[in-house]
Amino acid sequence: MIKVVAKNYIKSDKVDEFITLAGQLVKDTNSKDKGCIAYDVFQDLTDSHIFTFIEEWENKEALDQHMSADHFKEAMIHFKDLMEKPGDVNLYKKVD
């Protein structure tokens, strides 16, 4: 199992647009991507322009397929224009 934590820093005037696009990405990912266990986006309670995707995938192959899916690639094109600065992405595995 792979966990992904992807933090995004959104321009203040683009928050509403990001929420709409991120919501569609969450919906598409959860309904279309094989191997997706959980995929959600969260807004920071202290800084409302920080959004974090928290994802859980069956394996790295499922994550790779997600990142090559049309709905993901299209979202990333749109997100690029909404970003205040580059985001942070971390991949995790469970420690046994």
Biopython code that builds the backbone (N, CA, C, O; Angstrom):
import numpy as np
from Bio.PDB.StructureBuilder import StructureBuilder

atoms = [
    (1, "MET", "N", (0.842, -1.174, 0.000)),
    (1, "MET", "CA", (0.000, 0.000, 0.000)),
    (1, "MET", "C", (0.892, 1.243, 0.000)),
    (1, "MET", "O", (1.916, 1.293, 0.681)),
    (2, "ILE", "N", (0.479, 2.241, -0.777)),
    (2, "ILE", "CA", (1.202, 3.501, -0.907)),
    (2, "ILE", "C", (0.273, 4.628, -0.438)),
    (2, "ILE", "O", (-0.896, 4.684, -0.819)),
    (3, "LYS", "N", (0.813, 5.518, 0.390)),
    (3, "LYS", "CA", (0.100, 6.743, 0.786)),
    (3, "LYS", "C", (0.800, 7.908, 0.115)),
    (3, "LYS", "O", (2.026, 7.938, 0.014)),
    (4, "VAL", "N", (0.009, 8.870, -0.345)),
    (4, "VAL", "CA", (0.542, 10.078, -0.956)),
    (4, "VAL", "C", (-0.020, 11.270, -0.200)),
    (4, "VAL", "O", (-1.217, 11.338, 0.079)),
    (5, "VAL", "N", (0.858, 12.207, 0.125)),
    (5, "VAL", "CA", (0.450, 13.476, 0.718)),
    (5, "VAL", "C", (0.988, 14.565, -0.202)),
    (5, "VAL", "O", (2.197, 14.778, -0.285)),
    (6, "ALA", "N", (0.083, 15.248, -0.890)),
    (6, "ALA", "CA", (0.464, 16.256, -1.888)),
    (6, "ALA", "C", (-0.103, 17.610, -1.480)),
    (6, "ALA", "O", (-1.304, 17.859, -1.586)),
    (7, "LYS", "N", (0.797, 18.485, -1.006)),
    (7, "LYS", "CA", (0.407, 19.806, -0.525)),
    (7, "LYS", "C", (0.505, 20.814, -1.661)),
    (7, "LYS", "O", (1.497, 20.861, -2.389)),
    (8, "ASN", "N", (-0.548, 21.622, -1.799)),
    (8, "ASN", "CA", (-0.640, 22.615, -2.866)),
    (8, "ASN", "C", (-0.850, 24.005, -2.271)),
    (8, "ASN", "O", (-1.668, 24.183, -1.369)),
    (9, "TYR", "N", (-0.112, 24.980, -2.776)),
    (9, "TYR", "CA", (-0.198, 26.363, -2.323)),
    (9, "TYR", "C", (-0.881, 27.169, -3.423)),
    (9, "TYR", "O", (-0.294, 27.421, -4.475)),
    (10, "ILE", "N", (-2.120, 27.568, -3.171)),
    (10, "ILE", "CA", (-2.962, 28.173, -4.196)),
    (10, "ILE", "C", (-3.013, 29.691, -4.028)),
    (10, "ILE", "O", (-3.078, 30.200, -2.909)),
    (11, "LYS", "N", (-2.982, 30.401, -5.145)),
    (11, "LYS", "CA", (-3.122, 31.860, -5.113)),
    (11, "LYS", "C", (-4.444, 32.221, -4.434)),
    (11, "LYS", "O", (-5.461, 31.564, -4.654)),
    (12, "SER", "N", (-4.420, 33.261, -3.615)),
    (12, "SER", "CA", (-5.605, 33.648, -2.840)),
    (12, "SER", "C", (-6.835, 33.880, -3.707)),
    (12, "SER", "O", (-7.945, 33.516, -3.320)),
    (13, "ASP", "N", (-6.644, 34.480, -4.872)),
    (13, "ASP", "CA", (-7.784, 34.774, -5.739)),
    (13, "ASP", "C", (-8.200, 33.586, -6.610)),
    (13, "ASP", "O", (-9.116, 33.706, -7.423)),
    (14, "LYS", "N", (-7.538, 32.449, -6.446)),
    (14, "LYS", "CA", (-7.843, 31.259, -7.250)),
    (14, "LYS", "C", (-8.390, 30.099, -6.416)),
    (14, "LYS", "O", (-8.578, 28.999, -6.935)),
    (15, "VAL", "N", (-8.643, 30.338, -5.133)),
    (15, "VAL", "CA", (-9.080, 29.267, -4.227)),
    (15, "VAL", "C", (-10.382, 28.628, -4.700)),
    (15, "VAL", "O", (-10.482, 27.403, -4.753)),
    (16, "ASP", "N", (-11.372, 29.434, -5.042)),
    (16, "ASP", "CA", (-12.666, 28.871, -5.462)),
    (16, "ASP", "C", (-12.526, 28.029, -6.729)),
    (16, "ASP", "O", (-13.137, 26.967, -6.847)),
    (17, "GLU", "N", (-11.728, 28.503, -7.661)),
    (17, "GLU", "CA", (-11.505, 27.737, -8.894)),
    (17, "GLU", "C", (-10.802, 26.418, -8.587)),
    (17, "GLU", "O", (-11.155, 25.377, -9.139)),
    (18, "PHE", "N", (-9.811, 26.468, -7.707)),
    (18, "PHE", "CA", (-9.116, 25.244, -7.320)),
    (18, "PHE", "C", (-10.076, 24.250, -6.675)),
    (18, "PHE", "O", (-10.045, 23.062, -6.993)),
    (19, "ILE", "N", (-10.926, 24.730, -5.773)),
    (19, "ILE", "CA", (-11.879, 23.837, -5.089)),
    (19, "ILE", "C", (-12.764, 23.123, -6.100)),
    (19, "ILE", "O", (-13.022, 21.926, -5.966)),
    (20, "THR", "N", (-13.225, 23.841, -7.100)),
    (20, "THR", "CA", (-14.075, 23.225, -8.133)),
    (20, "THR", "C", (-13.306, 22.168, -8.911)),
    (20, "THR", "O", (-13.786, 21.048, -9.084)),
    (21, "LEU", "N", (-12.110, 22.523, -9.383)),
    (21, "LEU", "CA", (-11.314, 21.581, -10.174)),
    (21, "LEU", "C", (-10.853, 20.385, -9.335)),
    (21, "LEU", "O", (-10.871, 19.251, -9.813)),
    (22, "ALA", "N", (-10.448, 20.629, -8.110)),
    (22, "ALA", "CA", (-10.005, 19.542, -7.232)),
    (22, "ALA", "C", (-11.157, 18.601, -6.913)),
    (22, "ALA", "O", (-10.969, 17.386, -6.854)),
    (23, "GLY", "N", (-12.331, 19.147, -6.709)),
    (23, "GLY", "CA", (-13.507, 18.305, -6.450)),
    (23, "GLY", "C", (-13.797, 17.370, -7.609)),
    (23, "GLY", "O", (-14.148, 16.208, -7.405)),
    (24, "GLN", "N", (-13.650, 17.878, -8.826)),
    (24, "GLN", "CA", (-13.860, 17.035, -10.009)),
    (24, "GLN", "C", (-12.786, 15.966, -10.105)),
    (24, "GLN", "O", (-13.080, 14.820, -10.447)),
    (25, "LEU", "N", (-11.544, 16.328, -9.808)),
    (25, "LEU", "CA", (-10.458, 15.341, -9.835)),
    (25, "LEU", "C", (-10.704, 14.242, -8.809)),
    (25, "LEU", "O", (-10.500, 13.065, -9.106)),
    (26, "VAL", "N", (-11.132, 14.603, -7.629)),
    (26, "VAL", "CA", (-11.435, 13.615, -6.584)),
    (26, "VAL", "C", (-12.540, 12.672, -7.065)),
    (26, "VAL", "O", (-12.431, 11.453, -6.926)),
    (27, "LYS", "N", (-13.596, 13.245, -7.628)),
    (27, "LYS", "CA", (-14.717, 12.433, -8.121)),
    (27, "LYS", "C", (-14.252, 11.478, -9.227)),
    (27, "LYS", "O", (-14.557, 10.286, -9.194)),
    (28, "ASP", "N", (-13.517, 12.010, -10.199)),
    (28, "ASP", "CA", (-13.048, 11.185, -11.316)),
    (28, "ASP", "C", (-12.095, 10.088, -10.836)),
    (28, "ASP", "O", (-12.194, 8.939, -11.266)),
    (29, "THR", "N", (-11.190, 10.445, -9.959)),
    (29, "THR", "CA", (-10.213, 9.471, -9.474)),
    (29, "THR", "C", (-10.893, 8.349, -8.717)),
    (29, "THR", "O", (-10.605, 7.177, -8.958)),
    (30, "ASN", "N", (-11.788, 8.689, -7.810)),
    (30, "ASN", "CA", (-12.462, 7.663, -7.020)),
    (30, "ASN", "C", (-13.355, 6.750, -7.856)),
    (30, "ASN", "O", (-13.562, 5.589, -7.505)),
    (31, "SER", "N", (-13.884, 7.277, -8.965)),
    (31, "SER", "CA", (-14.775, 6.450, -9.778)),
    (31, "SER", "C", (-14.077, 5.724, -10.926)),
    (31, "SER", "O", (-14.585, 4.712, -11.410)),
    (32, "LYS", "N", (-12.919, 6.221, -11.371)),
    (32, "LYS", "CA", (-12.301, 5.678, -12.581)),
    (32, "LYS", "C", (-10.997, 4.913, -12.358)),
    (32, "LYS", "O", (-10.658, 4.037, -13.155)),
    (33, "ASP", "N", (-10.264, 5.226, -11.295)),
    (33, "ASP", "CA", (-8.908, 4.695, -11.182)),
    (33, "ASP", "C", (-8.857, 3.407, -10.368)),
    (33, "ASP", "O", (-9.157, 3.385, -9.174)),
    (34, "LYS", "N", (-8.463, 2.322, -11.065)),
    (34, "LYS", "CA", (-8.278, 1.033, -10.399)),
    (34, "LYS", "C", (-7.164, 1.143, -9.379)),
    (34, "LYS", "O", (-6.157, 1.813, -9.606)),
    (35, "GLY", "N", (-7.356, 0.477, -8.253)),
    (35, "GLY", "CA", (-6.322, 0.470, -7.232)),
    (35, "GLY", "C", (-6.370, 1.651, -6.289)),
    (35, "GLY", "O", (-5.537, 1.759, -5.390)),
    (36, "CYS", "N", (-7.344, 2.550, -6.481)),
    (36, "CYS", "CA", (-7.510, 3.690, -5.586)),
    (36, "CYS", "C", (-8.316, 3.248, -4.370)),
    (36, "CYS", "O", (-9.471, 2.841, -4.496)),
    (37, "ILE", "N", (-7.707, 3.328, -3.207)),
    (37, "ILE", "CA", (-8.388, 2.980, -1.954)),
    (37, "ILE", "C", (-9.079, 4.214, -1.384)),
    (37, "ILE", "O", (-10.223, 4.141, -0.936)),
    (38, "ALA", "N", (-8.381, 5.345, -1.402)),
    (38, "ALA", "CA", (-8.946, 6.607, -0.912)),
    (38, "ALA", "C", (-8.245, 7.761, -1.618)),
    (38, "ALA", "O", (-7.045, 7.710, -1.887)),
    (39, "TYR", "N", (-9.026, 8.810, -1.912)),
    (39, "TYR", "CA", (-8.473, 9.980, -2.599)),
    (39, "TYR", "C", (-9.346, 11.164, -2.225)),
    (39, "TYR", "O", (-10.498, 11.248, -2.650)),
    (40, "ASP", "N", (-8.802, 12.078, -1.433)),
    (40, "ASP", "CA", (-9.558, 13.228, -0.964)),
    (40, "ASP", "C", (-8.659, 14.455, -0.923)),
    (40, "ASP", "O", (-7.433, 14.342, -0.913)),
    (41, "VAL", "N", (-9.278, 15.619, -0.900)),
    (41, "VAL", "CA", (-8.537, 16.870, -0.770)),
    (41, "VAL", "C", (-9.044, 17.597, 0.476)),
    (41, "VAL", "O", (-10.238, 17.590, 0.776)),
    (42, "PHE", "N", (-8.106, 18.225, 1.194)),
    (42, "PHE", "CA", (-8.404, 18.894, 2.453)),
    (42, "PHE", "C", (-7.854, 20.313, 2.413)),
    (42, "PHE", "O", (-6.791, 20.564, 1.846)),
    (43, "GLN", "N", (-8.599, 21.250, 3.030)),
    (43, "GLN", "CA", (-8.165, 22.646, 3.128)),
    (43, "GLN", "C", (-7.620, 22.901, 4.524)),
    (43, "GLN", "O", (-8.242, 22.526, 5.519)),
    (44, "ASP", "N", (-6.465, 23.534, 4.596)),
    (44, "ASP", "CA", (-5.816, 23.844, 5.864)),
    (44, "ASP", "C", (-6.696, 24.786, 6.690)),
    (44, "ASP", "O", (-7.237, 25.759, 6.164)),
    (45, "LEU", "N", (-6.834, 24.495, 7.968)),
    (45, "LEU", "CA", (-7.678, 25.306, 8.844)),
    (45, "LEU", "C", (-7.032, 26.639, 9.209)),
    (45, "LEU", "O", (-7.737, 27.600, 9.516)),
    (46, "THR", "N", (-5.724, 26.710, 9.180)),
    (46, "THR", "CA", (-5.008, 27.934, 9.547)),
    (46, "THR", "C", (-4.742, 28.826, 8.343)),
    (46, "THR", "O", (-4.839, 30.049, 8.440)),
    (47, "ASP", "N", (-4.411, 28.225, 7.227)),
    (47, "ASP", "CA", (-4.087, 28.969, 6.014)),
    (47, "ASP", "C", (-4.966, 28.438, 4.885)),
    (47, "ASP", "O", (-4.682, 27.386, 4.312)),
    (48, "SER", "N", (-6.021, 29.161, 4.571)),
    (48, "SER", "CA", (-7.053, 28.656, 3.659)),
    (48, "SER", "C", (-6.614, 28.529, 2.207)),
    (48, "SER", "O", (-7.394, 28.058, 1.380)),
    (49, "HIS", "N", (-5.396, 28.932, 1.870)),
    (49, "HIS", "CA", (-4.948, 28.746, 0.490)),
    (49, "HIS", "C", (-4.027, 27.529, 0.347)),
    (49, "HIS", "O", (-3.428, 27.322, -0.709)),
    (50, "ILE", "N", (-3.917, 26.726, 1.414)),
    (50, "ILE", "CA", (-3.159, 25.474, 1.348)),
    (50, "ILE", "C", (-4.150, 24.314, 1.295)),
    (50, "ILE", "O", (-5.028, 24.182, 2.148)),
    (51, "PHE", "N", (-3.985, 23.480, 0.273)),
    (51, "PHE", "CA", (-4.833, 22.307, 0.082)),
    (51, "PHE", "C", (-3.938, 21.080, -0.023)),
    (51, "PHE", "O", (-2.883, 21.123, -0.656)),
    (52, "THR", "N", (-4.363, 19.995, 0.597)),
    (52, "THR", "CA", (-3.567, 18.777, 0.592)),
    (52, "THR", "C", (-4.415, 17.605, 0.118)),
    (52, "THR", "O", (-5.485, 17.326, 0.660)),
    (53, "PHE", "N", (-3.911, 16.929, -0.903)),
    (53, "PHE", "CA", (-4.513, 15.672, -1.333)),
    (53, "PHE", "C", (-3.897, 14.574, -0.471)),
    (53, "PHE", "O", (-2.676, 14.485, -0.343)),
    (54, "ILE", "N", (-4.741, 13.749, 0.110)),
    (54, "ILE", "CA", (-4.285, 12.584, 0.864)),
    (54, "ILE", "C", (-4.864, 11.376, 0.149)),
    (54, "ILE", "O", (-6.078, 11.217, 0.022)),
    (55, "GLU", "N", (-3.951, 10.531, -0.314)),
    (55, "GLU", "CA", (-4.316, 9.430, -1.203)),
    (55, "GLU", "C", (-3.823, 8.106, -0.637)),
    (55, "GLU", "O", (-2.823, 8.047, 0.078)),
    (56, "GLU", "N", (-4.553, 7.044, -0.978)),
    (56, "GLU", "CA", (-4.114, 5.700, -0.623)),
    (56, "GLU", "C", (-4.318, 4.810, -1.841)),
    (56, "GLU", "O", (-5.406, 4.744, -2.413)),
    (57, "TRP", "N", (-3.238, 4.124, -2.222)),
    (57, "TRP", "CA", (-3.230, 3.284, -3.420)),
    (57, "TRP", "C", (-2.826, 1.862, -3.058)),
    (57, "TRP", "O", (-2.047, 1.638, -2.131)),
    (58, "GLU", "N", (-3.368, 0.905, -3.804)),
    (58, "GLU", "CA", (-3.031, -0.497, -3.554)),
    (58, "GLU", "C", (-1.543, -0.757, -3.747)),
    (58, "GLU", "O", (-0.934, -1.526, -3.003)),
    (59, "ASN", "N", (-0.961, -0.103, -4.762)),
    (59, "ASN", "CA", (0.463, -0.317, -5.061)),
    (59, "ASN", "C", (0.972, 0.816, -5.944)),
    (59, "ASN", "O", (0.201, 1.675, -6.371)),
    (60, "LYS", "N", (2.259, 0.811, -6.212)),
    (60, "LYS", "CA", (2.897, 1.856, -7.022)),
    (60, "LYS", "C", (2.377, 1.837, -8.451)),
    (60, "LYS", "O", (2.259, 2.889, -9.079)),
    (61, "GLU", "N", (2.068, 0.663, -8.967)),
    (61, "GLU", "CA", (1.555, 0.561, -10.332)),
    (61, "GLU", "C", (0.221, 1.295, -10.467)),
    (61, "GLU", "O", (-0.009, 1.983, -11.461)),
    (62, "ALA", "N", (-0.655, 1.153, -9.477)),
    (62, "ALA", "CA", (-1.942, 1.853, -9.510)),
    (62, "ALA", "C", (-1.735, 3.364, -9.464)),
    (62, "ALA", "O", (-2.417, 4.109, -10.167)),
    (63, "LEU", "N", (-0.800, 3.812, -8.641)),
    (63, "LEU", "CA", (-0.482, 5.242, -8.566)),
    (63, "LEU", "C", (0.063, 5.733, -9.905)),
    (63, "LEU", "O", (-0.333, 6.798, -10.379)),
    (64, "ASP", "N", (0.957, 4.975, -10.512)),
    (64, "ASP", "CA", (1.514, 5.363, -11.808)),
    (64, "ASP", "C", (0.426, 5.460, -12.874)),
    (64, "ASP", "O", (0.450, 6.372, -13.700)),
    (65, "GLN", "N", (-0.523, 4.534, -12.865)),
    (65, "GLN", "CA", (-1.631, 4.579, -13.828)),
    (65, "GLN", "C", (-2.484, 5.822, -13.608)),
    (65, "GLN", "O", (-2.927, 6.460, -14.563)),
    (66, "HIS", "N", (-2.712, 6.160, -12.340)),
    (66, "HIS", "CA", (-3.470, 7.375, -12.020)),
    (66, "HIS", "C", (-2.770, 8.601, -12.603)),
    (66, "HIS", "O", (-3.408, 9.456, -13.217)),
    (67, "MET", "N", (-1.462, 8.679, -12.408)),
    (67, "MET", "CA", (-0.721, 9.856, -12.864)),
    (67, "MET", "C", (-0.628, 9.946, -14.385)),
    (67, "MET", "O", (-0.290, 11.000, -14.923)),
    (68, "SER", "N", (-0.919, 8.866, -15.068)),
    (68, "SER", "CA", (-0.936, 8.915, -16.529)),
    (68, "SER", "C", (-2.359, 8.992, -17.090)),
    (68, "SER", "O", (-2.542, 9.037, -18.306)),
    (69, "ALA", "N", (-3.353, 9.006, -16.221)),
    (69, "ALA", "CA", (-4.752, 9.099, -16.655)),
    (69, "ALA", "C", (-5.053, 10.501, -17.181)),
    (69, "ALA", "O", (-4.507, 11.489, -16.690)),
    (70, "ASP", "N", (-5.917, 10.574, -18.174)),
    (70, "ASP", "CA", (-6.260, 11.853, -18.788)),
    (70, "ASP", "C", (-6.816, 12.846, -17.778)),
    (70, "ASP", "O", (-6.450, 14.021, -17.808)),
    (71, "HIS", "N", (-7.702, 12.395, -16.877)),
    (71, "HIS", "CA", (-8.300, 13.337, -15.922)),
    (71, "HIS", "C", (-7.254, 13.925, -14.973)),
    (71, "HIS", "O", (-7.378, 15.079, -14.562)),
    (72, "PHE", "N", (-6.227, 13.150, -14.621)),
    (72, "PHE", "CA", (-5.159, 13.666, -13.763)),
    (72, "PHE", "C", (-4.284, 14.660, -14.534)),
    (72, "PHE", "O", (-3.996, 15.752, -14.044)),
    (73, "LYS", "N", (-3.868, 14.276, -15.732)),
    (73, "LYS", "CA", (-2.993, 15.149, -16.520)),
    (73, "LYS", "C", (-3.675, 16.486, -16.837)),
    (73, "LYS", "O", (-3.042, 17.540, -16.782)),
    (74, "GLU", "N", (-4.957, 16.434, -17.167)),
    (74, "GLU", "CA", (-5.692, 17.666, -17.466)),
    (74, "GLU", "C", (-5.806, 18.550, -16.221)),
    (74, "GLU", "O", (-5.659, 19.769, -16.311)),
    (75, "ALA", "N", (-6.064, 17.946, -15.073)),
    (75, "ALA", "CA", (-6.151, 18.719, -13.826)),
    (75, "ALA", "C", (-4.824, 19.401, -13.521)),
    (75, "ALA", "O", (-4.803, 20.555, -13.092)),
    (76, "MET", "N", (-3.722, 18.698, -13.740)),
    (76, "MET", "CA", (-2.409, 19.279, -13.452)),
    (76, "MET", "C", (-2.116, 20.491, -14.341)),
    (76, "MET", "O", (-1.466, 21.441, -13.905)),
    (77, "ILE", "N", (-2.593, 20.454, -15.571)),
    (77, "ILE", "CA", (-2.423, 21.607, -16.473)),
    (77, "ILE", "C", (-3.140, 22.821, -15.892)),
    (77, "ILE", "O", (-2.586, 23.920, -15.867)),
    (78, "HIS", "N", (-4.377, 22.623, -15.423)),
    (78, "HIS", "CA", (-5.155, 23.724, -14.843)),
    (78, "HIS", "C", (-4.578, 24.173, -13.506)),
    (78, "HIS", "O", (-4.515, 25.370, -13.228)),
    (79, "PHE", "N", (-4.162, 23.227, -12.686)),
    (79, "PHE", "CA", (-3.632, 23.570, -11.359)),
    (79, "PHE", "C", (-2.386, 24.453, -11.473)),
    (79, "PHE", "O", (-2.167, 25.333, -10.640)),
    (80, "LYS", "N", (-1.586, 24.220, -12.489)),
    (80, "LYS", "CA", (-0.337, 24.957, -12.654)),
    (80, "LYS", "C", (-0.568, 26.471, -12.626)),
    (80, "LYS", "O", (0.225, 27.213, -12.046)),
    (81, "ASP", "N", (-1.654, 26.923, -13.255)),
    (81, "ASP", "CA", (-1.963, 28.352, -13.305)),
    (81, "ASP", "C", (-2.520, 28.884, -11.978)),
    (81, "ASP", "O", (-2.575, 30.097, -11.777)),
    (82, "LEU", "N", (-2.922, 28.008, -11.095)),
    (82, "LEU", "CA", (-3.528, 28.416, -9.828)),
    (82, "LEU", "C", (-2.534, 28.439, -8.676)),
    (82, "LEU", "O", (-2.835, 28.953, -7.598)),
    (83, "MET", "N", (-1.359, 27.887, -8.904)),
    (83, "MET", "CA", (-0.368, 27.719, -7.838)),
    (83, "MET", "C", (0.369, 29.010, -7.514)),
    (83, "MET", "O", (0.790, 29.754, -8.399)),
    (84, "GLU", "N", (0.507, 29.249, -6.223)),
    (84, "GLU", "CA", (1.318, 30.365, -5.754)),
    (84, "GLU", "C", (2.808, 30.022, -5.840)),
    (84, "GLU", "O", (3.643, 30.869, -6.160)),
    (85, "LYS", "N", (3.114, 28.753, -5.545)),
    (85, "LYS", "CA", (4.482, 28.244, -5.612)),
    (85, "LYS", "C", (4.395, 26.733, -5.774)),
    (85, "LYS", "O", (3.325, 26.155, -5.578)),
    (86, "PRO", "N", (5.493, 26.086, -6.124)),
    (86, "PRO", "CA", (5.455, 24.626, -6.288)),
    (86, "PRO", "C", (5.007, 23.920, -5.008)),
    (86, "PRO", "O", (5.304, 24.359, -3.897)),
    (87, "GLY", "N", (4.300, 22.840, -5.193)),
    (87, "GLY", "CA", (3.805, 22.062, -4.056)),
    (87, "GLY", "C", (4.828, 21.041, -3.570)),
    (87, "GLY", "O", (5.925, 20.913, -4.114)),
    (88, "ASP", "N", (4.431, 20.328, -2.537)),
    (88, "ASP", "CA", (5.257, 19.269, -1.953)),
    (88, "ASP", "C", (4.503, 17.960, -2.094)),
    (88, "ASP", "O", (3.317, 17.888, -1.772)),
    (89, "VAL", "N", (5.181, 16.920, -2.573)),
    (89, "VAL", "CA", (4.574, 15.594, -2.697)),
    (89, "VAL", "C", (5.475, 14.584, -2.004)),
    (89, "VAL", "O", (6.668, 14.490, -2.292)),
    (90, "ASN", "N", (4.884, 13.833, -1.090)),
    (90, "ASN", "CA", (5.609, 12.775, -0.390)),
    (90, "ASN", "C", (4.860, 11.464, -0.554)),
    (90, "ASN", "O", (3.634, 11.416, -0.450)),
    (91, "LEU", "N", (5.622, 10.388, -0.814)),
    (91, "LEU", "CA", (5.074, 9.038, -0.905)),
    (91, "LEU", "C", (5.508, 8.269, 0.334)),
    (91, "LEU", "O", (6.648, 8.390, 0.784)),
    (92, "TYR", "N", (4.587, 7.473, 0.886)),
    (92, "TYR", "CA", (4.854, 6.737, 2.110)),
    (92, "TYR", "C", (4.455, 5.275, 1.958)),
    (92, "TYR", "O", (3.556, 4.928, 1.192)),
    (93, "LYS", "N", (5.151, 4.433, 2.709)),
    (93, "LYS", "CA", (4.741, 3.035, 2.856)),
    (93, "LYS", "C", (4.598, 2.782, 4.345)),
    (93, "LYS", "O", (5.276, 3.408, 5.159)),
    (94, "LYS", "N", (3.715, 1.863, 4.693)),
    (94, "LYS", "CA", (3.469, 1.530, 6.091)),
    (94, "LYS", "C", (4.672, 0.768, 6.660)),
    (94, "LYS", "O", (5.233, -0.115, 6.010)),
    (95, "VAL", "N", (5.042, 1.123, 7.857)),
    (95, "VAL", "CA", (6.131, 0.445, 8.551)),
    (95, "VAL", "C", (5.533, -0.732, 9.312)),
    (95, "VAL", "O", (4.612, -0.567, 10.112)),
    (96, "ASP", "N", (6.062, -1.904, 9.056)),
    (96, "ASP", "CA", (5.554, -3.123, 9.721)),
    (96, "ASP", "C", (6.272, -3.359, 11.036)),
    (96, "ASP", "O", (5.980, -4.332, 11.732)),
]
sb = StructureBuilder()
sb.init_structure("model")
sb.init_model(0)
sb.init_chain("A")
sb.init_seg("    ")
for serial, (resi, resn, name, xyz) in enumerate(atoms, 1):
    if name == "N":
        sb.init_residue(resn, " ", resi, " ")
    sb.init_atom(name, np.array(xyz, "f"), 0.0, 1.0, " ", f" {name:<3s}", serial, name[0])
structure = sb.get_structure()
